[in-house]
Amino acid sequence: MGAYLFLFPATWKQECNKYNVLFWLEWIAVWAFASAWLTKGRAIVADVAIDLMAVTQDRLMKPKS
């Protein structure tokens, strides 16, 4: 967020604002933190999380018939 506010030129910020880039990057960061927290706290087992990600990837990669 600091790079976005202080280092990006105004034209880059305008382009990023069209797609809500800051929102999506923060959303990814929050979910990554939450999943790491739950895994470390053993609320979810890492193997289950990996299996869930694999199922999602399989569904995304499978061609529609």
N, C-alpha and C positions, 0 to 999 in steps of 0.2 A: 504494500500500500504506500509505503514511503517512496519507493521508486516511481510509482504511478503519480504521486502528488508533486514530487520535487524534480524528478529527472526526465520525465516524458515531456517532449515539446507539446505545445497546444494542439497542433494538428493531429498528433498521435492520440491525445486524450479524446478529441472529437470522434476519431474513428473507433476507439475502444468503447466510447459511450454508446455508440449505435448498437453494439452487441452485448452491453452490460458485462464487459470483461471482468471488471473488479468484483461484481457480485458473484460471478461463476467461479473465479479463483478463490474467493473467500469461502464459498459453499464447499468446494473441494477440500480446502484446508480444514474446515470444521468437521466434515465427515471423516477425513483421515485421522484427525485427532480423536474423535469419538470412537472410531473402531479400534485405534491403538489403546485407548483408555480401557475399553471394555475387554479387549484381549488381555491386557496386562492384569486387569482385575479378575480375570478368569470368569467374567460374566458370560463370555462366549469363548469357545475354544478356537485356537488359531486354525485347526484343521477344518472346522465347520465353516469358518469365514472363507477359507480358500476354496472349499467345495462350492459355497454359494457363488463366489466370483466365477468359478469355472462354469457353473450352470448358466449364469447370465451370459458369459462369453459364448458358450455354445449356441444359445438362442439367438444372439446377435449375429453370429457368423453363419448360421444355417440359412441357406437360400430359401426364399418363400416358394411354396409349390402351388 
